[in-house]
Amino acid sequence: MYYKVSGKKNADAETVVLSSGLGGSGSFWQPQLSMLNEHFRVIVYDQHGTGVSQGSVPAGYRMEDMADELAGLLNELDVSRCHLVGHALGGIIGLHLALRYPALLQSLVVINGWTKLDSQTRRCFEVRQNLLLNSGVDAYVQAQPLFLYPGDWLSENEELLQEERQHQVAHFQGMENLLHRLQALMASDLTDTLGQVIAPTLAFSCKDDLLVPWMRSADLAARLPNGEHTQMLYGGHAMSVTDPDTFNPILLDWLLRHSSQNTAMPSSRLPTETSWPKH
């Protein structure tokens, strides 16, 4: 798989791995890289069959397969322990990784994730799937921002959205790859296994997320032995892109708080549910 390593180069630097959502491309994390590079060794990667990671995704593909692929990459890079930050599908990969390779994760952040698929999320996925099958790639890509970003942000960023649309059409992961990855995501149900996740886990939601209702993150945290839930009020499904000024400090606080090296950090915990205002 294609990956990039940046940030701290000293041998004792802790590693943060960033795992993207359904789009699969590591470029999603650009607003976080500068901040994280100051404190950690950072790995971003394009998931199998997406971005620069060429290859076909077979029918019957599972979230467990995505977790195994990431574990293989980390083994290749001699990473035996890391923090994993995953957005939606990337967060579900993290939960499966925590179940299959529990010693690998020092901490886990699941952004707009879930235990099992919510009816609203299923509705959105089915609409997107139908657009792809019946209207083609361009229609799918054109509609995608509606599920990711707040209306006012969409209105204020038209030029950026047009550039993003052209790029995504030109680098589309392929219809079969996307459908097989989407089917794997929709089929994932962790209801009976979350009690086995031992890694400290932050379920991070956004109140105005259209795609994944914030309650799914609260439910996820409640089912985890070492789970916490925190929430932003604004930013939509991709709040790490739309409001990084609010998102980034919350993420960094969690990672430093769970760093084995930063003993100077205060020991205070984030509240179980916190509404973080837009700045």
PyMOL commands that set and color helices and strands:
alter all, ss='L'
color gray80, all
select helices_A, chain A and resi 26-37+63-76+89-100+102-104+119-135+137-148+151-156+158-170+175-187+194-196+215-223+239-242+244-257
alter helices_A, ss='H'
color red, helices_A
select strands_A, chain A and resi 3-7+15-19+41-45+82-87+105-111+201-206+227-232+275-276
alter strands_A, ss='S'
color yellow, strands_A
deselect
rebuild
show_as cartoon
